[in-house]
Amino acid sequence: MSISSTIKSIQDIMRKDVGVDGDAQRIGQLVWLLFLKIFDDREQEWELLDDAYRSPLPEQYRWRNWAADPEGITGDELKSFIDNELFPALQKLETYSTTPAAFVVRGVFEDAYNYMKSGQLIRQVINKIQEGVDFNKAQERHAFGDMYEQLLRDLQSAGNAGEFYTPRPVTEFMVRMVDPKLEEKVMDPACGTGGFLTCTIEHKRRHYVKTPEDERVLQASIHGVEKKPLPHLLATTNMILHGIEVPNQIRHDNTLAKPLIGWGPKDRVDCIVANPPFGGMEEDGIETNFPAAFRTRETADLFLVLIMQLLRDGGRAAVVLPDGFLFGEGIKSRIKEKLLADCNLHTIVRLPNGVFNPYTGIRTNLLFFTKGRPTKDIWFYEHQYPAGVKSYSKTRPMRIEEFAAEQAWWGSEADGFAARIEGGFAWKVSLEDIKARNYNLDCKNPHVGEQVIHDPAQLLVEYARMQEGIHGLREQLKTALAEALERGK
């Protein structure tokens, strides 16, 4: 049975349990079980490689000793063991072991929860995992990557406002263009389930890792922060699957909750690749961590200000942002002015409609910039659908090969992208023109004549875009009124 059909049959079993309500809980339940199985499989490997290896888990709580036997404990006994022994022990693991691995396991179980009420159904799920998944087989690990991405898509459809699974071709293209070197510290301050970080690991291994020492350097160079418990658990599991032995660099926290000024020189990183949540609003008070000129509750805007702070001089970033940021005014204009003054925003790749289907129809852009030099010109590249494709869908998703045109055109930042040519889908706009447009970066391709749009999907996207603009104006108006009232007191 394939891994994806194993997962499907597990979800079917969970649907029979009265305690599990909806996709998000099903996935939460499945992931902590998968985590323990993955961790046990990895421990088998570590034990073979290192005679001195000692598990951070007490013997009775290792998967092999309570879960692996298909005829093992079941029913009320199993349910009671999980709720009253396993979870409390893993949540207080530091009393047994103070190793980094113990810290990771404890972090995973801090917010995990056993939703299932039936011990018999839990046993059926455990047996399916035990017989259907072996993470020490390379091909199974690879297949699990595909299944894992399916899990993430299921999680998205469970509805998380502003958070979208970034298609693999987009993450891969962004990482390739930023090209993190072996020793460069890479961070994703809103890492979700770890897609950008796993792409970075694979990129460094493919191009730069030659020795065991190189692998150790790689392991120490990957950093991420995620505030939501379930994506954080998925990210941790994802890192272990990708051979990051103890992913304690994946912190469970909200990077926006720390005052901007608190991020000092020791926190600076070489590369940031990120798709910060957009369309979401931060809780009251978060914006006060930022200078008055940049105070907003729009999550993506705050993250861009944070990313500029986190980059060292010469540091490089690639960030996914919606069209609303490009044409937005008010605080968005001030953020763009700072971006162009402090960084060289050398390239904006404009993605077509449907890249993030089915989660959102909002158009998105990939912004590439380097900190430490101001922007003189911005290159735009309009990404094209493949021949015969009018939009992306579940059955026709984007593929990495589609970025071949951008890669061939890209050139090198070292010589100021001297090899780039305008025409077709590429054009250049000067800083003076951007300033004259009041920092509106929504620059249209001058090489394409005005086209009358009759496509209903496109018109709906345009409508959504107008609504986004109206929402931004409404927020600005509310802020202005509040300030006027404050002054009038």
Secondary structure as a PSIPRED ss2 file (coil, helix, strand):
# PSIPRED VFORMAT (PSIPRED V4.0)

   1 M C   1.000  0.000  0.000
   2 S C   1.000  0.000  0.000
   3 I H   0.000  1.000  0.000
   4 S H   0.000  1.000  0.000
   5 S H   0.000  1.000  0.000
   6 T H   0.000  1.000  0.000
   7 I H   0.000  1.000  0.000
   8 K H   0.000  1.000  0.000
   9 S H   0.000  1.000  0.000
  10 I H   0.000  1.000  0.000
  11 Q H   0.000  1.000  0.000
  12 D H   0.000  1.000  0.000
  13 I H   0.000  1.000  0.000
  14 M H   0.000  1.000  0.000
  15 R H   0.000  1.000  0.000
  16 K C   1.000  0.000  0.000
  17 D C   1.000  0.000  0.000
  18 V C   1.000  0.000  0.000
  19 G C   1.000  0.000  0.000
  20 V C   1.000  0.000  0.000
  21 D C   1.000  0.000  0.000
  22 G H   0.000  1.000  0.000
  23 D H   0.000  1.000  0.000
  24 A H   0.000  1.000  0.000
  25 Q H   0.000  1.000  0.000
  26 R H   0.000  1.000  0.000
  27 I H   0.000  1.000  0.000
  28 G H   0.000  1.000  0.000
  29 Q H   0.000  1.000  0.000
  30 L H   0.000  1.000  0.000
  31 V H   0.000  1.000  0.000
  32 W H   0.000  1.000  0.000
  33 L H   0.000  1.000  0.000
  34 L H   0.000  1.000  0.000
  35 F H   0.000  1.000  0.000
  36 L H   0.000  1.000  0.000
  37 K H   0.000  1.000  0.000
  38 I H   0.000  1.000  0.000
  39 F H   0.000  1.000  0.000
  40 D H   0.000  1.000  0.000
  41 D H   0.000  1.000  0.000
  42 R H   0.000  1.000  0.000
  43 E H   0.000  1.000  0.000
  44 Q H   0.000  1.000  0.000
  45 E H   0.000  1.000  0.000
  46 W H   0.000  1.000  0.000
  47 E H   0.000  1.000  0.000
  48 L H   0.000  1.000  0.000
  49 L H   0.000  1.000  0.000
  50 D C   1.000  0.000  0.000
  51 D C   1.000  0.000  0.000
  52 A C   1.000  0.000  0.000
  53 Y C   1.000  0.000  0.000
  54 R C   1.000  0.000  0.000
  55 S C   1.000  0.000  0.000
  56 P C   1.000  0.000  0.000
  57 L C   1.000  0.000  0.000
  58 P C   1.000  0.000  0.000
  59 E H   0.000  1.000  0.000
  60 Q H   0.000  1.000  0.000
  61 Y H   0.000  1.000  0.000
  62 R C   1.000  0.000  0.000
  63 W H   0.000  1.000  0.000
  64 R H   0.000  1.000  0.000
  65 N H   0.000  1.000  0.000
  66 W H   0.000  1.000  0.000
  67 A C   1.000  0.000  0.000
  68 A C   1.000  0.000  0.000
  69 D C   1.000  0.000  0.000
  70 P C   1.000  0.000  0.000
  71 E C   1.000  0.000  0.000
  72 G C   1.000  0.000  0.000
  73 I C   1.000  0.000  0.000
  74 T C   1.000  0.000  0.000
  75 G H   0.000  1.000  0.000
  76 D H   0.000  1.000  0.000
  77 E H   0.000  1.000  0.000
  78 L H   0.000  1.000  0.000
  79 K H   0.000  1.000  0.000
  80 S H   0.000  1.000  0.000
  81 F H   0.000  1.000  0.000
  82 I H   0.000  1.000  0.000
  83 D H   0.000  1.000  0.000
  84 N H   0.000  1.000  0.000
  85 E H   0.000  1.000  0.000
  86 L H   0.000  1.000  0.000
  87 F H   0.000  1.000  0.000
  88 P H   0.000  1.000  0.000
  89 A H   0.000  1.000  0.000
  90 L H   0.000  1.000  0.000
  91 Q H   0.000  1.000  0.000
  92 K C   1.000  0.000  0.000
  93 L H   0.000  1.000  0.000
  94 E H   0.000  1.000  0.000
  95 T H   0.000  1.000  0.000
  96 Y C   1.000  0.000  0.000
  97 S C   1.000  0.000  0.000
  98 T C   1.000  0.000  0.000
  99 T C   1.000  0.000  0.000
 100 P H   0.000  1.000  0.000
 101 A H   0.000  1.000  0.000
 102 A H   0.000  1.000  0.000
 103 F H   0.000  1.000  0.000
 104 V H   0.000  1.000  0.000
 105 V H   0.000  1.000  0.000
 106 R H   0.000  1.000  0.000
 107 G H   0.000  1.000  0.000
 108 V H   0.000  1.000  0.000
 109 F H   0.000  1.000  0.000
 110 E H   0.000  1.000  0.000
 111 D C   1.000  0.000  0.000
 112 A C   1.000  0.000  0.000
 113 Y C   1.000  0.000  0.000
 114 N C   1.000  0.000  0.000
 115 Y C   1.000  0.000  0.000
 116 M C   1.000  0.000  0.000
 117 K C   1.000  0.000  0.000
 118 S C   1.000  0.000  0.000
 119 G H   0.000  1.000  0.000
 120 Q H   0.000  1.000  0.000
 121 L H   0.000  1.000  0.000
 122 I H   0.000  1.000  0.000
 123 R H   0.000  1.000  0.000
 124 Q H   0.000  1.000  0.000
 125 V H   0.000  1.000  0.000
 126 I H   0.000  1.000  0.000
 127 N H   0.000  1.000  0.000
 128 K H   0.000  1.000  0.000
 129 I H   0.000  1.000  0.000
 130 Q H   0.000  1.000  0.000
 131 E H   0.000  1.000  0.000
 132 G H   0.000  1.000  0.000
 133 V C   1.000  0.000  0.000
 134 D C   1.000  0.000  0.000
 135 F C   1.000  0.000  0.000
 136 N C   1.000  0.000  0.000
 137 K C   1.000  0.000  0.000
 138 A H   0.000  1.000  0.000
 139 Q H   0.000  1.000  0.000
 140 E H   0.000  1.000  0.000
 141 R H   0.000  1.000  0.000
 142 H H   0.000  1.000  0.000
 143 A H   0.000  1.000  0.000
 144 F H   0.000  1.000  0.000
 145 G H   0.000  1.000  0.000
 146 D H   0.000  1.000  0.000
 147 M H   0.000  1.000  0.000
 148 Y H   0.000  1.000  0.000
 149 E H   0.000  1.000  0.000
 150 Q H   0.000  1.000  0.000
 151 L H   0.000  1.000  0.000
 152 L H   0.000  1.000  0.000
 153 R H   0.000  1.000  0.000
 154 D H   0.000  1.000  0.000
 155 L H   0.000  1.000  0.000
 156 Q H   0.000  1.000  0.000
 157 S H   0.000  1.000  0.000
 158 A C   1.000  0.000  0.000
 159 G C   1.000  0.000  0.000
 160 N C   1.000  0.000  0.000
 161 A C   1.000  0.000  0.000
 162 G C   1.000  0.000  0.000
 163 E C   1.000  0.000  0.000
 164 F C   1.000  0.000  0.000
 165 Y C   1.000  0.000  0.000
 166 T C   1.000  0.000  0.000
 167 P C   1.000  0.000  0.000
 168 R H   0.000  1.000  0.000
 169 P H   0.000  1.000  0.000
 170 V H   0.000  1.000  0.000
 171 T H   0.000  1.000  0.000
 172 E H   0.000  1.000  0.000
 173 F H   0.000  1.000  0.000
 174 M H   0.000  1.000  0.000
 175 V H   0.000  1.000  0.000
 176 R H   0.000  1.000  0.000
 177 M H   0.000  1.000  0.000
 178 V H   0.000  1.000  0.000
 179 D C   1.000  0.000  0.000
 180 P C   1.000  0.000  0.000
 181 K C   1.000  0.000  0.000
 182 L C   1.000  0.000  0.000
 183 E C   1.000  0.000  0.000
 184 E C   1.000  0.000  0.000
 185 K C   1.000  0.000  0.000
 186 V E   0.000  0.000  1.000
 187 M E   0.000  0.000  1.000
 188 D E   0.000  0.000  1.000
 189 P C   1.000  0.000  0.000
 190 A C   1.000  0.000  0.000
 191 C C   1.000  0.000  0.000
 192 G C   1.000  0.000  0.000
 193 T C   1.000  0.000  0.000
 194 G C   1.000  0.000  0.000
 195 G H   0.000  1.000  0.000
 196 F H   0.000  1.000  0.000
 197 L H   0.000  1.000  0.000
 198 T H   0.000  1.000  0.000
 199 C H   0.000  1.000  0.000
 200 T H   0.000  1.000  0.000
 201 I H   0.000  1.000  0.000
 202 E H   0.000  1.000  0.000
 203 H H   0.000  1.000  0.000
 204 K H   0.000  1.000  0.000
 205 R H   0.000  1.000  0.000
 206 R H   0.000  1.000  0.000
 207 H H   0.000  1.000  0.000
 208 Y C   1.000  0.000  0.000
 209 V C   1.000  0.000  0.000
 210 K C   1.000  0.000  0.000
 211 T C   1.000  0.000  0.000
 212 P H   0.000  1.000  0.000
 213 E H   0.000  1.000  0.000
 214 D H   0.000  1.000  0.000
 215 E H   0.000  1.000  0.000
 216 R H   0.000  1.000  0.000
 217 V H   0.000  1.000  0.000
 218 L H   0.000  1.000  0.000
 219 Q H   0.000  1.000  0.000
 220 A H   0.000  1.000  0.000
 221 S C   1.000  0.000  0.000
 222 I E   0.000  0.000  1.000
 223 H E   0.000  0.000  1.000
 224 G E   0.000  0.000  1.000
 225 V E   0.000  0.000  1.000
 226 E E   0.000  0.000  1.000
 227 K C   1.000  0.000  0.000
 228 K C   1.000  0.000  0.000
 229 P H   0.000  1.000  0.000
 230 L H   0.000  1.000  0.000
 231 P H   0.000  1.000  0.000
 232 H H   0.000  1.000  0.000
 233 L H   0.000  1.000  0.000
 234 L H   0.000  1.000  0.000
 235 A H   0.000  1.000  0.000
 236 T H   0.000  1.000  0.000
 237 T H   0.000  1.000  0.000
 238 N H   0.000  1.000  0.000
 239 M H   0.000  1.000  0.000
 240 I H   0.000  1.000  0.000
 241 L H   0.000  1.000  0.000
 242 H C   1.000  0.000  0.000
 243 G C   1.000  0.000  0.000
 244 I C   1.000  0.000  0.000
 245 E C   1.000  0.000  0.000
 246 V C   1.000  0.000  0.000
 247 P C   1.000  0.000  0.000
 248 N C   1.000  0.000  0.000
 249 Q C   1.000  0.000  0.000
 250 I E   0.000  0.000  1.000
 251 R E   0.000  0.000  1.000
 252 H E   0.000  0.000  1.000
 253 D C   1.000  0.000  0.000
 254 N C   1.000  0.000  0.000
 255 T H   0.000  1.000  0.000
 256 L H   0.000  1.000  0.000
 257 A H   0.000  1.000  0.000
 258 K C   1.000  0.000  0.000
 259 P C   1.000  0.000  0.000
 260 L H   0.000  1.000  0.000
 261 I H   0.000  1.000  0.000
 262 G H   0.000  1.000  0.000
 263 W C   1.000  0.000  0.000
 264 G C   1.000  0.000  0.000
 265 P H   0.000  1.000  0.000
 266 K H   0.000  1.000  0.000
 267 D H   0.000  1.000  0.000
 268 R C   1.000  0.000  0.000
 269 V E   0.000  0.000  1.000
 270 D E   0.000  0.000  1.000
 271 C E   0.000  0.000  1.000
 272 I E   0.000  0.000  1.000
 273 V E   0.000  0.000  1.000
 274 A E   0.000  0.000  1.000
 275 N C   1.000  0.000  0.000
 276 P C   1.000  0.000  0.000
 277 P C   1.000  0.000  0.000
 278 F C   1.000  0.000  0.000
 279 G C   1.000  0.000  0.000
 280 G C   1.000  0.000  0.000
 281 M E   0.000  0.000  1.000
 282 E C   1.000  0.000  0.000
 283 E C   1.000  0.000  0.000
 284 D C   1.000  0.000  0.000
 285 G C   1.000  0.000  0.000
 286 I H   0.000  1.000  0.000
 287 E H   0.000  1.000  0.000
 288 T H   0.000  1.000  0.000
 289 N H   0.000  1.000  0.000
 290 F C   1.000  0.000  0.000
 291 P C   1.000  0.000  0.000
 292 A H   0.000  1.000  0.000
 293 A H   0.000  1.000  0.000
 294 F H   0.000  1.000  0.000
 295 R C   1.000  0.000  0.000
 296 T C   1.000  0.000  0.000
 297 R C   1.000  0.000  0.000
 298 E E   0.000  0.000  1.000
 299 T H   0.000  1.000  0.000
 300 A H   0.000  1.000  0.000
 301 D H   0.000  1.000  0.000
 302 L H   0.000  1.000  0.000
 303 F H   0.000  1.000  0.000
 304 L H   0.000  1.000  0.000
 305 V H   0.000  1.000  0.000
 306 L H   0.000  1.000  0.000
 307 I H   0.000  1.000  0.000
 308 M H   0.000  1.000  0.000
 309 Q H   0.000  1.000  0.000
 310 L H   0.000  1.000  0.000
 311 L E   0.000  0.000  1.000
 312 R E   0.000  0.000  1.000
 313 D E   0.000  0.000  1.000
 314 G E   0.000  0.000  1.000
 315 G E   0.000  0.000  1.000
 316 R E   0.000  0.000  1.000
 317 A E   0.000  0.000  1.000
 318 A E   0.000  0.000  1.000
 319 V E   0.000  0.000  1.000
 320 V E   0.000  0.000  1.000
 321 L E   0.000  0.000  1.000
 322 P E   0.000  0.000  1.000
 323 D H   0.000  1.000  0.000
 324 G H   0.000  1.000  0.000
 325 F H   0.000  1.000  0.000
 326 L H   0.000  1.000  0.000
 327 F H   0.000  1.000  0.000
 328 G C   1.000  0.000  0.000
 329 E C   1.000  0.000  0.000
 330 G C   1.000  0.000  0.000
 331 I H   0.000  1.000  0.000
 332 K H   0.000  1.000  0.000
 333 S H   0.000  1.000  0.000
 334 R H   0.000  1.000  0.000
 335 I H   0.000  1.000  0.000
 336 K H   0.000  1.000  0.000
 337 E H   0.000  1.000  0.000
 338 K H   0.000  1.000  0.000
 339 L H   0.000  1.000  0.000
 340 L H   0.000  1.000  0.000
 341 A H   0.000  1.000  0.000
 342 D H   0.000  1.000  0.000
 343 C E   0.000  0.000  1.000
 344 N E   0.000  0.000  1.000
 345 L E   0.000  0.000  1.000
 346 H E   0.000  0.000  1.000
 347 T E   0.000  0.000  1.000
 348 I E   0.000  0.000  1.000
 349 V E   0.000  0.000  1.000
 350 R E   0.000  0.000  1.000
 351 L C   1.000  0.000  0.000
 352 P C   1.000  0.000  0.000
 353 N C   1.000  0.000  0.000
 354 G C   1.000  0.000  0.000
 355 V C   1.000  0.000  0.000
 356 F C   1.000  0.000  0.000
 357 N C   1.000  0.000  0.000
 358 P C   1.000  0.000  0.000
 359 Y C   1.000  0.000  0.000
 360 T C   1.000  0.000  0.000
 361 G C   1.000  0.000  0.000
 362 I C   1.000  0.000  0.000
 363 R C   1.000  0.000  0.000
 364 T E   0.000  0.000  1.000
 365 N E   0.000  0.000  1.000
 366 L E   0.000  0.000  1.000
 367 L E   0.000  0.000  1.000
 368 F E   0.000  0.000  1.000
 369 F E   0.000  0.000  1.000
 370 T E   0.000  0.000  1.000
 371 K E   0.000  0.000  1.000
 372 G C   1.000  0.000  0.000
 373 R C   1.000  0.000  0.000
 374 P C   1.000  0.000  0.000
 375 T C   1.000  0.000  0.000
 376 K C   1.000  0.000  0.000
 377 D E   0.000  0.000  1.000
 378 I E   0.000  0.000  1.000
 379 W E   0.000  0.000  1.000
 380 F E   0.000  0.000  1.000
 381 Y E   0.000  0.000  1.000
 382 E E   0.000  0.000  1.000
 383 H C   1.000  0.000  0.000
 384 Q C   1.000  0.000  0.000
 385 Y C   1.000  0.000  0.000
 386 P C   1.000  0.000  0.000
 387 A C   1.000  0.000  0.000
 388 G C   1.000  0.000  0.000
 389 V C   1.000  0.000  0.000
 390 K C   1.000  0.000  0.000
 391 S C   1.000  0.000  0.000
 392 Y C   1.000  0.000  0.000
 393 S C   1.000  0.000  0.000
 394 K C   1.000  0.000  0.000
 395 T C   1.000  0.000  0.000
 396 R C   1.000  0.000  0.000
 397 P C   1.000  0.000  0.000
 398 M C   1.000  0.000  0.000
 399 R C   1.000  0.000  0.000
 400 I H   0.000  1.000  0.000
 401 E H   0.000  1.000  0.000
 402 E H   0.000  1.000  0.000
 403 F H   0.000  1.000  0.000
 404 A H   0.000  1.000  0.000
 405 A H   0.000  1.000  0.000
 406 E H   0.000  1.000  0.000
 407 Q H   0.000  1.000  0.000
 408 A H   0.000  1.000  0.000
 409 W H   0.000  1.000  0.000
 410 W H   0.000  1.000  0.000
 411 G C   1.000  0.000  0.000
 412 S C   1.000  0.000  0.000
 413 E H   0.000  1.000  0.000
 414 A H   0.000  1.000  0.000
 415 D H   0.000  1.000  0.000
 416 G C   1.000  0.000  0.000
 417 F C   1.000  0.000  0.000
 418 A C   1.000  0.000  0.000
 419 A C   1.000  0.000  0.000
 420 R C   1.000  0.000  0.000
 421 I C   1.000  0.000  0.000
 422 E C   1.000  0.000  0.000
 423 G E   0.000  0.000  1.000
 424 G C   1.000  0.000  0.000
 425 F C   1.000  0.000  0.000
 426 A E   0.000  0.000  1.000
 427 W E   0.000  0.000  1.000
 428 K E   0.000  0.000  1.000
 429 V E   0.000  0.000  1.000
 430 S E   0.000  0.000  1.000
 431 L H   0.000  1.000  0.000
 432 E H   0.000  1.000  0.000
 433 D H   0.000  1.000  0.000
 434 I H   0.000  1.000  0.000
 435 K H   0.000  1.000  0.000
 436 A H   0.000  1.000  0.000
 437 R C   1.000  0.000  0.000
 438 N C   1.000  0.000  0.000
 439 Y C   1.000  0.000  0.000
 440 N C   1.000  0.000  0.000
 441 L C   1.000  0.000  0.000
 442 D C   1.000  0.000  0.000
 443 C C   1.000  0.000  0.000
 444 K C   1.000  0.000  0.000
 445 N C   1.000  0.000  0.000
 446 P C   1.000  0.000  0.000
 447 H C   1.000  0.000  0.000
 448 V C   1.000  0.000  0.000
 449 G C   1.000  0.000  0.000
 450 E C   1.000  0.000  0.000
 451 Q C   1.000  0.000  0.000
 452 V C   1.000  0.000  0.000
 453 I C   1.000  0.000  0.000
 454 H C   1.000  0.000  0.000
 455 D C   1.000  0.000  0.000
 456 P H   0.000  1.000  0.000
 457 A H   0.000  1.000  0.000
 458 Q H   0.000  1.000  0.000
 459 L H   0.000  1.000  0.000
 460 L H   0.000  1.000  0.000
 461 V H   0.000  1.000  0.000
 462 E H   0.000  1.000  0.000
 463 Y H   0.000  1.000  0.000
 464 A H   0.000  1.000  0.000
 465 R H   0.000  1.000  0.000
 466 M H   0.000  1.000  0.000
 467 Q H   0.000  1.000  0.000
 468 E H   0.000  1.000  0.000
 469 G H   0.000  1.000  0.000
 470 I H   0.000  1.000  0.000
 471 H H   0.000  1.000  0.000
 472 G H   0.000  1.000  0.000
 473 L H   0.000  1.000  0.000
 474 R H   0.000  1.000  0.000
 475 E H   0.000  1.000  0.000
 476 Q H   0.000  1.000  0.000
 477 L H   0.000  1.000  0.000
 478 K H   0.000  1.000  0.000
 479 T H   0.000  1.000  0.000
 480 A H   0.000  1.000  0.000
 481 L H   0.000  1.000  0.000
 482 A H   0.000  1.000  0.000
 483 E H   0.000  1.000  0.000
 484 A H   0.000  1.000  0.000
 485 L H   0.000  1.000  0.000
 486 E H   0.000  1.000  0.000
 487 R H   0.000  1.000  0.000
 488 G H   0.000  1.000  0.000
 489 K C   1.000  0.000  0.000
